[in-house]
Amino acid sequence: MIAKIRGNRIEQSIKSIVLQVRLNRRENIYCLANVPGGCRINFKGVKNHFNADSAAFAKPEKAQELTGCVIGAIPPFSFSDRLSVLADPLIKENDEVVFNAGRLDRSIFMKLDDYIRIVKPQIVEIAARG
């Protein structure tokens, strides 16, 4: 497990996943969902936030196109105006967070307050524990 190698608790890790949100039959948007490392995505929470028809994992090719990163190395922020950023409030349980730095072999440790101030994610309940 990467948290053990990095020397951090899994709860400090931010898992970043690109989701496709189907607003209606004709319109899709994408978002970057950020949850603590030990959690899964609660698709219903994402769907409800956007008042959408459905939410699902984006195709890997689309995720890489929107982030410029390979799957597993996506950091918890966006450089694309086509990719909104959501973060579950559970990430706020840590003073410091850890995430991939756009590469599989590099990680960043950052003060939570700095992450929130710089990224300004929408705080939405999108995590399922376990």
A tleap script that builds the chain and sets N, CA, C and O, in Angstrom:
source leaprc.protein.ff14SB
mol = sequence {
  NMET ILE ALA LYS ILE ARG GLY ASN ARG ILE
  GLU GLN SER ILE LYS SER ILE VAL LEU GLN
  VAL ARG LEU ASN ARG ARG GLU ASN ILE TYR
  CYS LEU ALA ASN VAL PRO GLY GLY CYS ARG
  ILE ASN PHE LYS GLY VAL LYS ASN HIE PHE
  ASN ALA ASP SER ALA ALA PHE ALA LYS PRO
  GLU LYS ALA GLN GLU LEU THR GLY CYS VAL
  ILE GLY ALA ILE PRO PRO PHE SER PHE SER
  ASP ARG LEU SER VAL LEU ALA ASP PRO LEU
  ILE LYS GLU ASN ASP GLU VAL VAL PHE ASN
  ALA GLY ARG LEU ASP ARG SER ILE PHE MET
  LYS LEU ASP ASP TYR ILE ARG ILE VAL LYS
  PRO GLN ILE VAL GLU ILE ALA ALA ARG CGLY
}
set mol.1.N position { 0.842 -1.177 0.000 }
set mol.1.CA position { 0.000 0.000 0.000 }
set mol.1.C position { 0.892 1.246 0.000 }
set mol.1.O position { 1.883 1.329 0.726 }
set mol.2.N position { 0.503 2.212 -0.840 }
set mol.2.CA position { 1.329 3.400 -1.035 }
set mol.2.C position { 1.441 4.245 0.233 }
set mol.2.O position { 2.490 4.841 0.479 }
set mol.3.N position { 0.384 4.310 1.041 }
set mol.3.CA position { 0.439 5.098 2.280 }
set mol.3.C position { 1.539 4.578 3.191 }
set mol.3.O position { 2.238 5.364 3.829 }
set mol.4.N position { 1.696 3.276 3.258 }
set mol.4.CA position { 2.734 2.684 4.108 }
set mol.4.C position { 4.128 3.058 3.588 }
set mol.4.O position { 5.029 3.354 4.373 }
set mol.5.N position { 4.294 3.041 2.277 }
set mol.5.CA position { 5.579 3.397 1.666 }
set mol.5.C position { 5.899 4.872 1.920 }
set mol.5.O position { 7.036 5.224 2.233 }
set mol.6.N position { 4.867 5.744 1.779 }
set mol.6.CA position { 5.071 7.188 1.986 }
set mol.6.C position { 5.212 7.546 3.454 }
set mol.6.O position { 5.780 8.586 3.788 }
set mol.7.N position { 4.701 6.694 4.335 }
set mol.7.CA position { 4.771 6.970 5.758 }
set mol.7.C position { 3.641 7.837 6.277 }
set mol.7.O position { 3.811 8.554 7.263 }
set mol.8.N position { 2.499 7.778 5.629 }
set mol.8.CA position { 1.337 8.536 6.101 }
set mol.8.C position { 0.167 7.591 6.388 }
set mol.8.O position { 0.167 6.431 5.976 }
set mol.9.N position { -0.828 8.119 7.105 }
set mol.9.CA position { -2.046 7.354 7.353 }
set mol.9.C position { -2.917 7.383 6.102 }
set mol.9.O position { -2.941 8.386 5.389 }
set mol.10.N position { -3.628 6.301 5.832 }
set mol.10.CA position { -4.464 6.243 4.629 }
set mol.10.C position { -5.523 7.340 4.620 }
set mol.10.O position { -5.906 7.824 3.555 }
set mol.11.N position { -6.002 7.738 5.813 }
set mol.11.CA position { -7.018 8.792 5.893 }
set mol.11.C position { -6.490 10.136 5.394 }
set mol.11.O position { -7.271 10.991 4.977 }
set mol.12.N position { -5.175 10.329 5.435 }
set mol.12.CA position { -4.563 11.572 4.955 }
set mol.12.C position { -4.498 11.621 3.439 }
set mol.12.O position { -4.435 12.702 2.854 }
set mol.13.N position { -4.513 10.470 2.806 }
set mol.13.CA position { -4.393 10.400 1.353 }
set mol.13.C position { -5.666 10.918 0.704 }
set mol.13.O position { -6.769 10.659 1.185 }
set mol.14.N position { -5.508 11.643 -0.381 }
set mol.14.CA position { -6.655 12.057 -1.177 }
set mol.14.C position { -6.652 11.215 -2.445 }
set mol.14.O position { -5.685 11.214 -3.206 }
set mol.15.N position { -7.740 10.506 -2.653 }
set mol.15.CA position { -7.948 9.709 -3.863 }
set mol.15.C position { -8.737 10.592 -4.830 }
set mol.15.O position { -9.813 11.084 -4.491 }
set mol.16.N position { -8.199 10.790 -6.034 }
set mol.16.CA position { -8.804 11.685 -7.019 }
set mol.16.C position { -9.266 10.885 -8.233 }
set mol.16.O position { -8.480 10.181 -8.868 }
set mol.17.N position { -10.560 11.008 -8.541 }
set mol.17.CA position { -11.156 10.197 -9.597 }
set mol.17.C position { -12.004 11.087 -10.496 }
set mol.17.O position { -12.827 11.865 -10.015 }
set mol.18.N position { -11.798 10.967 -11.799 }
set mol.18.CA position { -12.594 11.721 -12.759 }
set mol.18.C position { -13.910 10.982 -12.994 }
set mol.18.O position { -13.934 9.784 -13.275 }
set mol.19.N position { -15.000 11.734 -12.868 }
set mol.19.CA position { -16.334 11.171 -13.063 }
set mol.19.C position { -17.034 11.849 -14.232 }
set mol.19.O position { -16.841 13.036 -14.495 }
set mol.20.N position { -17.840 11.072 -14.917 }
set mol.20.CA position { -18.727 11.605 -15.946 }
set mol.20.C position { -20.104 11.745 -15.306 }
set mol.20.O position { -20.641 10.789 -14.746 }
set mol.21.N position { -20.658 12.930 -15.394 }
set mol.21.CA position { -21.966 13.206 -14.815 }
set mol.21.C position { -22.938 13.476 -15.959 }
set mol.21.O position { -22.770 14.421 -16.730 }
set mol.22.N position { -23.939 12.639 -16.050 }
set mol.22.CA position { -24.949 12.803 -17.095 }
set mol.22.C position { -26.067 13.672 -16.522 }
set mol.22.O position { -26.892 13.204 -15.736 }
set mol.23.N position { -26.081 14.941 -16.925 }
set mol.23.CA position { -27.080 15.869 -16.417 }
set mol.23.C position { -28.467 15.514 -16.933 }
set mol.23.O position { -29.452 15.573 -16.197 }
set mol.24.N position { -28.529 15.145 -18.214 }
set mol.24.CA position { -29.765 14.711 -18.860 }
set mol.24.C position { -29.384 13.885 -20.091 }
set mol.24.O position { -28.214 13.544 -20.267 }
set mol.25.N position { -30.325 13.574 -20.911 }
set mol.25.CA position { -30.046 12.706 -22.068 }
set mol.25.C position { -29.037 13.299 -23.035 }
set mol.25.O position { -28.372 12.563 -23.763 }
set mol.26.N position { -28.915 14.617 -23.052 }
set mol.26.CA position { -28.065 15.276 -24.050 }
set mol.26.C position { -26.788 15.896 -23.499 }
set mol.26.O position { -25.869 16.203 -24.259 }
set mol.27.N position { -26.726 16.081 -22.195 }
set mol.27.CA position { -25.618 16.857 -21.645 }
set mol.27.C position { -24.842 16.096 -20.578 }
set mol.27.O position { -25.404 15.630 -19.586 }
set mol.28.N position { -23.523 15.982 -20.808 }
set mol.28.CA position { -22.586 15.381 -19.863 }
set mol.28.C position { -21.589 16.435 -19.417 }
set mol.28.O position { -21.194 17.302 -20.197 }
set mol.29.N position { -21.188 16.352 -18.158 }
set mol.29.CA position { -20.081 17.156 -17.666 }
set mol.29.C position { -19.128 16.204 -16.945 }
set mol.29.O position { -19.449 15.036 -16.723 }
set mol.30.N position { -17.954 16.721 -16.586 }
set mol.30.CA position { -16.975 15.914 -15.865 }
set mol.30.C position { -16.573 16.642 -14.600 }
set mol.30.O position { -16.530 17.872 -14.556 }
set mol.31.N position { -16.280 15.869 -13.579 }
set mol.31.CA position { -15.799 16.457 -12.333 }
set mol.31.C position { -14.688 15.581 -11.769 }
set mol.31.O position { -14.578 14.397 -12.089 }
set mol.32.N position { -13.879 16.189 -10.929 }
set mol.32.CA position { -12.816 15.483 -10.234 }
set mol.32.C position { -13.281 15.297 -8.802 }
set mol.32.O position { -13.373 16.257 -8.037 }
set mol.33.N position { -13.573 14.056 -8.446 }
set mol.33.CA position { -14.070 13.735 -7.109 }
set mol.33.C position { -12.896 13.347 -6.221 }
set mol.33.O position { -12.107 12.469 -6.570 }
set mol.34.N position { -12.785 14.005 -5.071 }
set mol.34.CA position { -11.689 13.773 -4.136 }
set mol.34.C position { -12.238 13.265 -2.810 }
set mol.34.O position { -13.042 13.925 -2.152 }
set mol.35.N position { -11.782 12.072 -2.439 }
set mol.35.CA position { -12.222 11.443 -1.190 }
set mol.35.C position { -10.986 10.928 -0.448 }
set mol.35.O position { -9.931 10.740 -1.055 }
set mol.36.N position { -11.113 10.697 0.873 }
set mol.36.CA position { -9.985 10.108 1.604 }
set mol.36.C position { -9.621 8.736 1.035 }
set mol.36.O position { -10.467 8.031 0.485 }
set mol.37.N position { -8.353 8.379 1.177 }
set mol.37.CA position { -7.823 7.150 0.596 }
set mol.37.C position { -8.560 5.880 0.947 }
set mol.37.O position { -8.609 4.961 0.129 }
set mol.38.N position { -9.132 5.793 2.125 }
set mol.38.CA position { -9.829 4.582 2.526 }
set mol.38.C position { -11.291 4.548 2.131 }
set mol.38.O position { -12.014 3.628 2.513 }
set mol.39.N position { -11.737 5.540 1.370 }
set mol.39.CA position { -13.149 5.643 0.994 }
set mol.39.C position { -13.377 5.314 -0.478 }
set mol.39.O position { -12.454 5.272 -1.291 }
set mol.40.N position { -14.642 5.087 -0.774 }
set mol.40.CA position { -15.092 4.907 -2.157 }
set mol.40.C position { -15.930 6.125 -2.535 }
set mol.40.O position { -16.293 6.928 -1.676 }
set mol.41.N position { -16.229 6.253 -3.813 }
set mol.41.CA position { -17.101 7.323 -4.291 }
set mol.41.C position { -18.550 6.928 -4.051 }
set mol.41.O position { -18.960 5.810 -4.361 }
set mol.42.N position { -19.319 7.854 -3.496 }
set mol.42.CA position { -20.761 7.687 -3.363 }
set mol.42.C position { -21.377 8.389 -4.577 }
set mol.42.O position { -21.580 9.603 -4.570 }
set mol.43.N position { -21.667 7.611 -5.608 }
set mol.43.CA position { -22.181 8.178 -6.854 }
set mol.43.C position { -23.508 8.905 -6.645 }
set mol.43.O position { -23.791 9.888 -7.330 }
set mol.44.N position { -24.314 8.434 -5.712 }
set mol.44.CA position { -25.596 9.085 -5.434 }
set mol.44.C position { -25.369 10.506 -4.930 }
set mol.44.O position { -26.120 11.415 -5.284 }
set mol.45.N position { -24.334 10.706 -4.103 }
set mol.45.CA position { -24.012 12.042 -3.614 }
set mol.45.C position { -23.619 12.981 -4.746 }
set mol.45.O position { -24.011 14.148 -4.756 }
set mol.46.N position { -22.840 12.467 -5.703 }
set mol.46.CA position { -22.440 13.272 -6.865 }
set mol.46.C position { -23.666 13.588 -7.712 }
set mol.46.O position { -23.879 14.732 -8.114 }
set mol.47.N position { -24.457 12.577 -7.975 }
set mol.47.CA position { -25.683 12.739 -8.770 }
set mol.47.C position { -26.597 13.789 -8.139 }
set mol.47.O position { -27.112 14.668 -8.830 }
set mol.48.N position { -26.795 13.694 -6.823 }
set mol.48.CA position { -27.661 14.653 -6.131 }
set mol.48.C position { -27.096 16.070 -6.162 }
set mol.48.O position { -27.843 17.035 -6.320 }
set mol.49.N position { -25.783 16.197 -6.011 }
set mol.49.CA position { -25.154 17.521 -6.029 }
set mol.49.C position { -25.440 18.251 -7.342 }
set mol.49.O position { -25.730 19.448 -7.341 }
set mol.50.N position { -25.357 17.541 -8.439 }
set mol.50.CA position { -25.562 18.150 -9.756 }
set mol.50.C position { -27.014 18.044 -10.232 }
set mol.50.O position { -27.347 18.515 -11.320 }
set mol.51.N position { -27.877 17.426 -9.419 }
set mol.51.CA position { -29.256 17.172 -9.843 }
set mol.51.C position { -29.248 16.487 -11.215 }
set mol.51.O position { -29.960 16.888 -12.136 }
set mol.52.N position { -28.434 15.457 -11.319 }
set mol.52.CA position { -28.173 14.781 -12.588 }
set mol.52.C position { -28.928 13.460 -12.698 }
set mol.52.O position { -29.453 12.934 -11.716 }
set mol.53.N position { -28.965 12.950 -13.907 }
set mol.53.CA position { -29.576 11.638 -14.145 }
set mol.53.C position { -28.703 10.515 -13.612 }
set mol.53.O position { -29.204 9.533 -13.065 }
set mol.54.N position { -27.365 10.668 -13.777 }
set mol.54.CA position { -26.462 9.613 -13.315 }
set mol.54.C position { -25.037 10.147 -13.177 }
set mol.54.O position { -24.703 11.220 -13.680 }
set mol.55.N position { -24.211 9.369 -12.484 }
set mol.55.CA position { -22.785 9.670 -12.342 }
set mol.55.C position { -22.046 8.343 -12.394 }
set mol.55.O position { -22.514 7.344 -11.847 }
set mol.56.N position { -20.888 8.330 -13.054 }
set mol.56.CA position { -20.109 7.101 -13.201 }
set mol.56.C position { -18.649 7.472 -13.423 }
set mol.56.O position { -18.323 8.634 -13.664 }
set mol.57.N position { -17.775 6.472 -13.338 }
set mol.57.CA position { -16.372 6.702 -13.651 }
set mol.57.C position { -16.255 7.145 -15.104 }
set mol.57.O position { -16.920 6.594 -15.981 }
set mol.58.N position { -15.413 8.135 -15.356 }
set mol.58.CA position { -15.126 8.530 -16.732 }
set mol.58.C position { -14.259 7.451 -17.371 }
set mol.58.O position { -13.538 6.730 -16.681 }
set mol.59.N position { -14.335 7.352 -18.670 }
set mol.59.CA position { -13.453 6.416 -19.377 }
set mol.59.C position { -12.007 6.851 -19.129 }
set mol.59.O position { -11.714 8.046 -19.093 }
set mol.60.N position { -11.111 5.884 -18.960 }
set mol.60.CA position { -9.707 6.234 -18.672 }
set mol.60.C position { -9.109 7.223 -19.671 }
set mol.60.O position { -8.361 8.122 -19.286 }
set mol.61.N position { -9.433 7.060 -20.936 }
set mol.61.CA position { -8.884 7.967 -21.957 }
set mol.61.C position { -9.355 9.401 -21.712 }
set mol.61.O position { -8.582 10.346 -21.871 }
set mol.62.N position { -10.615 9.560 -21.329 }
set mol.62.CA position { -11.165 10.890 -21.073 }
set mol.62.C position { -10.535 11.488 -19.815 }
set mol.62.O position { -10.207 12.674 -19.783 }
set mol.63.N position { -10.368 10.660 -18.780 }
set mol.63.CA position { -9.732 11.128 -17.545 }
set mol.63.C position { -8.322 11.627 -17.832 }
set mol.63.O position { -7.922 12.678 -17.331 }
set mol.64.N position { -7.574 10.889 -18.625 }
set mol.64.CA position { -6.208 11.290 -18.965 }
set mol.64.C position { -6.206 12.553 -19.817 }
set mol.64.O position { -5.343 13.414 -19.644 }
set mol.65.N position { -7.155 12.673 -20.728 }
set mol.65.CA position { -7.258 13.875 -21.563 }
set mol.65.C position { -7.528 15.115 -20.706 }
set mol.65.O position { -6.910 16.159 -20.916 }
set mol.66.N position { -8.438 15.007 -19.754 }
set mol.66.CA position { -8.827 16.152 -18.927 }
set mol.66.C position { -7.786 16.531 -17.879 }
set mol.66.O position { -7.683 17.697 -17.498 }
set mol.67.N position { -7.016 15.553 -17.412 }
set mol.67.CA position { -6.047 15.826 -16.337 }
set mol.67.C position { -4.599 15.896 -16.815 }
set mol.67.O position { -3.754 16.494 -16.148 }
set mol.68.N position { -4.313 15.295 -17.951 }
set mol.68.CA position { -2.931 15.221 -18.417 }
set mol.68.C position { -2.108 14.223 -17.616 }
set mol.68.O position { -0.879 14.226 -17.693 }
set mol.69.N position { -2.780 13.367 -16.846 }
set mol.69.CA position { -2.090 12.402 -15.980 }
set mol.69.C position { -2.617 10.990 -16.223 }
set mol.69.O position { -3.757 10.793 -16.644 }
set mol.70.N position { -1.769 10.033 -15.950 }
set mol.70.CA position { -2.208 8.643 -16.031 }
set mol.70.C position { -3.074 8.325 -14.816 }
set mol.70.O position { -2.951 8.955 -13.766 }
set mol.71.N position { -3.943 7.345 -14.976 }
set mol.71.CA position { -4.795 6.919 -13.869 }
set mol.71.C position { -3.897 6.462 -12.719 }
set mol.71.O position { -2.932 5.728 -12.927 }
set mol.72.N position { -4.223 6.898 -11.524 }
set mol.72.CA position { -3.416 6.574 -10.349 }
set mol.72.C position { -2.458 7.686 -9.960 }
set mol.72.O position { -1.906 7.674 -8.860 }
set mol.73.N position { -2.255 8.653 -10.860 }
set mol.73.CA position { -1.342 9.755 -10.567 }
set mol.73.C position { -2.045 11.110 -10.596 }
set mol.73.O position { -1.388 12.150 -10.556 }
set mol.74.N position { -3.364 11.102 -10.665 }
set mol.74.CA position { -4.131 12.344 -10.788 }
set mol.74.C position { -4.122 13.102 -9.454 }
set mol.74.O position { -4.528 12.557 -8.428 }
set mol.75.N position { -3.661 14.355 -9.470 }
set mol.75.CA position { -3.671 15.152 -8.239 }
set mol.75.C position { -5.085 15.686 -7.968 }
set mol.75.O position { -5.924 15.667 -8.869 }
set mol.76.N position { -5.366 16.159 -6.751 }
set mol.76.CA position { -6.715 16.582 -6.388 }
set mol.76.C position { -7.063 18.015 -6.789 }
set mol.76.O position { -7.758 18.712 -6.050 }
set mol.77.N position { -6.589 18.454 -7.944 }
set mol.77.CA position { -6.933 19.771 -8.457 }
set mol.77.C position { -6.977 19.714 -9.969 }
set mol.77.O position { -6.475 18.770 -10.578 }
set mol.78.N position { -7.573 20.717 -10.568 }
set mol.78.CA position { -7.802 20.717 -12.002 }
set mol.78.C position { -7.110 21.894 -12.664 }
set mol.78.O position { -7.052 23.000 -12.127 }
set mol.79.N position { -6.589 21.617 -13.843 }
set mol.79.CA position { -6.026 22.678 -14.680 }
set mol.79.C position { -6.931 22.939 -15.878 }
set mol.79.O position { -6.550 23.657 -16.802 }
set mol.80.N position { -8.134 22.356 -15.862 }
set mol.80.CA position { -9.067 22.461 -16.979 }
set mol.80.C position { -10.375 23.084 -16.503 }
set mol.80.O position { -10.909 22.695 -15.465 }
set mol.81.N position { -10.886 24.045 -17.255 }
set mol.81.CA position { -12.176 24.627 -16.902 }
set mol.81.C position { -13.323 23.669 -17.220 }
set mol.81.O position { -14.476 23.950 -16.894 }
set mol.82.N position { -13.012 22.550 -17.851 }
set mol.82.CA position { -14.015 21.515 -18.155 }
set mol.82.C position { -14.097 20.468 -17.042 }
set mol.82.O position { -14.832 19.488 -17.169 }
set mol.83.N position { -13.350 20.668 -15.955 }
set mol.83.CA position { -13.289 19.678 -14.886 }
set mol.83.C position { -13.440 20.369 -13.526 }
set mol.83.O position { -12.470 20.892 -12.977 }
set mol.84.N position { -14.666 20.365 -12.990 }
set mol.84.CA position { -14.885 20.976 -11.679 }
set mol.84.C position { -14.330 20.061 -10.595 }
set mol.84.O position { -14.206 18.852 -10.794 }
set mol.85.N position { -14.001 20.640 -9.457 }
set mol.85.CA position { -13.372 19.889 -8.367 }
set mol.85.C position { -14.318 19.797 -7.171 }
set mol.85.O position { -14.791 20.808 -6.652 }
set mol.86.N position { -14.582 18.553 -6.745 }
set mol.86.CA position { -15.374 18.277 -5.552 }
set mol.86.C position { -14.465 17.624 -4.523 }
set mol.86.O position { -13.554 16.877 -4.877 }
set mol.87.N position { -14.711 17.906 -3.257 }
set mol.87.CA position { -13.971 17.253 -2.176 }
set mol.87.C position { -14.948 16.911 -1.067 }
set mol.87.O position { -15.785 17.730 -0.685 }
set mol.88.N position { -14.835 15.704 -0.558 }
set mol.88.CA position { -15.691 15.292 0.543 }
set mol.88.C position { -15.216 15.957 1.831 }
set mol.88.O position { -14.011 16.120 2.028 }
set mol.89.N position { -16.143 16.345 2.716 }
set mol.89.CA position { -15.733 16.984 3.976 }
set mol.89.C position { -14.856 16.103 4.861 }
set mol.89.O position { -14.191 16.615 5.762 }
set mol.90.N position { -14.838 14.797 4.629 }
set mol.90.CA position { -13.984 13.915 5.433 }
set mol.90.C position { -12.498 14.243 5.279 }
set mol.90.O position { -11.707 13.937 6.171 }
set mol.91.N position { -12.109 14.861 4.162 }
set mol.91.CA position { -10.684 15.222 4.024 }
set mol.91.C position { -10.283 16.260 5.058 }
set mol.91.O position { -9.101 16.409 5.368 }
set mol.92.N position { -11.272 16.982 5.596 }
set mol.92.CA position { -10.983 18.022 6.586 }
set mol.92.C position { -10.641 17.461 7.958 }
set mol.92.O position { -10.344 18.227 8.875 }
set mol.93.N position { -10.674 16.154 8.120 }
set mol.93.CA position { -10.334 15.537 9.402 }
set mol.93.C position { -8.825 15.484 9.636 }
set mol.93.O position { -8.375 15.040 10.692 }
set mol.94.N position { -8.053 15.931 8.664 }
set mol.94.CA position { -6.592 15.906 8.754 }
set mol.94.C position { -6.019 17.306 8.624 }
set mol.94.O position { -6.535 18.126 7.865 }
set mol.95.N position { -4.955 17.580 9.364 }
set mol.95.CA position { -4.267 18.867 9.233 }
set mol.95.C position { -3.392 18.891 7.991 }
set mol.95.O position { -3.089 19.955 7.450 }
set mol.96.N position { -2.990 17.705 7.547 }
set mol.96.CA position { -2.109 17.581 6.380 }
set mol.96.C position { -2.666 16.483 5.482 }
set mol.96.O position { -3.101 15.438 5.967 }
set mol.97.N position { -2.653 16.721 4.167 }
set mol.97.CA position { -3.117 15.731 3.204 }
set mol.97.C position { -1.965 15.328 2.295 }
set mol.97.O position { -0.975 16.045 2.149 }
set mol.98.N position { -2.128 14.152 1.686 }
set mol.98.CA position { -1.085 13.605 0.826 }
set mol.98.C position { -1.748 13.165 -0.472 }
set mol.98.O position { -2.833 12.582 -0.459 }
set mol.99.N position { -1.087 13.449 -1.596 }
set mol.99.CA position { -1.665 13.060 -2.881 }
set mol.99.C position { -0.578 12.869 -3.925 }
set mol.99.O position { 0.557 13.315 -3.756 }
set mol.100.N position { -0.947 12.201 -5.003 }
set mol.100.CA position { -0.031 11.997 -6.109 }
set mol.100.C position { 0.226 13.327 -6.800 }
set mol.100.O position { -0.656 14.181 -6.895 }
set mol.101.N position { 1.422 13.478 -7.267 }
set mol.101.CA position { 1.856 14.743 -7.854 }
set mol.101.C position { 1.879 14.691 -9.370 }
set mol.101.O position { 2.770 15.259 -10.001 }
set mol.102.N position { 0.901 14.009 -9.960 }
set mol.102.CA position { 0.854 13.910 -11.408 }
set mol.102.C position { 1.763 12.832 -11.960 }
set mol.102.O position { 1.843 12.633 -13.172 }
set mol.103.N position { 2.444 12.140 -11.067 }
set mol.103.CA position { 3.327 11.032 -11.430 }
set mol.103.C position { 3.098 9.906 -10.440 }
set mol.103.O position { 2.707 10.142 -9.296 }
set mol.104.N position { 3.338 8.705 -10.874 }
set mol.104.CA position { 3.148 7.557 -9.993 }
set mol.104.C position { 4.242 7.435 -8.942 }
set mol.104.O position { 4.058 6.764 -7.927 }
set mol.105.N position { 5.392 8.088 -9.183 }
set mol.105.CA position { 6.520 7.936 -8.277 }
set mol.105.C position { 6.782 9.172 -7.406 }
set mol.105.O position { 7.837 9.273 -6.781 }
set mol.106.N position { 5.832 10.107 -7.362 }
set mol.106.CA position { 6.010 11.319 -6.557 }
set mol.106.C position { 4.723 11.634 -5.799 }
set mol.106.O position { 3.622 11.481 -6.329 }
set mol.107.N position { 4.874 12.072 -4.564 }
set mol.107.CA position { 3.743 12.462 -3.744 }
set mol.107.C position { 4.025 13.820 -3.122 }
set mol.107.O position { 5.175 14.224 -2.950 }
set mol.108.N position { 2.936 14.513 -2.788 }
set mol.108.CA position { 3.042 15.812 -2.138 }
set mol.108.C position { 2.317 15.740 -0.798 }
set mol.108.O position { 1.194 15.243 -0.716 }
set mol.109.N position { 2.970 16.241 0.251 }
set mol.109.CA position { 2.356 16.426 1.558 }
set mol.109.C position { 2.039 17.921 1.639 }
set mol.109.O position { 2.920 18.755 1.431 }
set mol.110.N position { 0.786 18.258 1.942 }
set mol.110.CA position { 0.369 19.657 1.962 }
set mol.110.C position { -0.548 19.910 3.161 }
set mol.110.O position { -1.363 19.060 3.520 }
set mol.111.N position { -0.408 21.068 3.765 }
set mol.111.CA position { -1.322 21.467 4.827 }
set mol.111.C position { -2.727 21.552 4.229 }
set mol.111.O position { -2.915 22.096 3.141 }
set mol.112.N position { -3.703 21.015 4.943 }
set mol.112.CA position { -5.080 21.022 4.461 }
set mol.112.C position { -5.555 22.444 4.168 }
set mol.112.O position { -6.182 22.692 3.139 }
set mol.113.N position { -5.260 23.362 5.060 }
set mol.113.CA position { -5.693 24.747 4.850 }
set mol.113.C position { -5.160 25.312 3.537 }
set mol.113.O position { -5.866 26.046 2.845 }
set mol.114.N position { -3.919 24.974 3.191 }
set mol.114.CA position { -3.346 25.433 1.926 }
set mol.114.C position { -4.066 24.802 0.737 }
set mol.114.O position { -4.351 25.474 -0.254 }
set mol.115.N position { -4.359 23.504 0.844 }
set mol.115.CA position { -5.086 22.821 -0.235 }
set mol.115.C position { -6.443 23.507 -0.472 }
set mol.115.O position { -6.785 23.822 -1.612 }
set mol.116.N position { -7.204 23.735 0.587 }
set mol.116.CA position { -8.533 24.353 0.464 }
set mol.116.C position { -8.412 25.770 -0.101 }
set mol.116.O position { -9.196 26.169 -0.962 }
set mol.117.N position { -7.435 26.519 0.385 }
set mol.117.CA position { -7.247 27.909 -0.067 }
set mol.117.C position { -6.854 27.983 -1.542 }
set mol.117.O position { -7.345 28.841 -2.275 }
set mol.118.N position { -5.977 27.090 -1.971 }
set mol.118.CA position { -5.478 27.125 -3.351 }
set mol.118.C position { -6.487 26.532 -4.333 }
set mol.118.O position { -6.753 27.128 -5.377 }
set mol.119.N position { -7.044 25.381 -4.015 }
set mol.119.CA position { -7.905 24.650 -4.954 }
set mol.119.C position { -9.345 25.154 -4.925 }
set mol.119.O position { -10.016 25.163 -5.957 }
set mol.120.N position { -9.826 25.572 -3.756 }
set mol.120.CA position { -11.208 26.002 -3.584 }
set mol.120.C position { -12.203 24.966 -4.108 }
set mol.120.O position { -13.065 25.287 -4.926 }
set mol.121.N position { -12.081 23.722 -3.633 }
set mol.121.CA position { -13.012 22.692 -4.113 }
set mol.121.C position { -14.419 22.937 -3.566 }
set mol.121.O position { -14.591 23.576 -2.528 }
set mol.122.N position { -15.404 22.430 -4.266 }
set mol.122.CA position { -16.762 22.422 -3.741 }
set mol.122.C position { -16.806 21.300 -2.702 }
set mol.122.O position { -16.497 20.154 -3.029 }
set mol.123.N position { -17.176 21.600 -1.483 }
set mol.123.CA position { -17.226 20.581 -0.426 }
set mol.123.C position { -18.607 19.923 -0.480 }
set mol.123.O position { -19.631 20.553 -0.221 }
set mol.124.N position { -18.596 18.628 -0.828 }
set mol.124.CA position { -19.822 17.884 -1.070 }
set mol.124.C position { -19.656 16.485 -0.490 }
set mol.124.O position { -18.591 15.882 -0.621 }
set mol.125.N position { -20.688 15.968 0.142 }
set mol.125.CA position { -20.635 14.605 0.681 }
set mol.125.C position { -20.701 13.602 -0.456 }
set mol.125.O position { -21.771 13.291 -0.978 }
set mol.126.N position { -19.518 13.099 -0.829 }
set mol.126.CA position { -19.409 12.180 -1.967 }
set mol.126.C position { -18.619 10.918 -1.619 }
set mol.126.O position { -18.303 10.121 -2.502 }
set mol.127.N position { -18.303 10.735 -0.346 }
set mol.127.CA position { -17.489 9.587 0.064 }
set mol.127.C position { -18.347 8.540 0.763 }
set mol.127.O position { -19.304 8.857 1.470 }
set mol.128.N position { -17.976 7.299 0.545 }
set mol.128.CA position { -18.563 6.173 1.282 }
set mol.128.C position { -17.401 5.481 1.973 }
set mol.128.O position { -16.435 5.084 1.323 }
set mol.129.N position { -17.491 5.336 3.280 }
set mol.129.CA position { -16.391 4.693 4.015 }
set mol.129.C position { -16.326 3.214 3.665 }
set mol.129.O position { -17.333 2.557 3.398 }
set mol.130.N position { -15.057 2.712 3.679 }
set mol.130.CA position { -14.862 1.277 3.486 }
set mol.130.C position { -14.577 0.838 2.148 }
set mol.130.O position { -14.402 -0.358 1.915 }
savepdb mol mol.pdb
quit
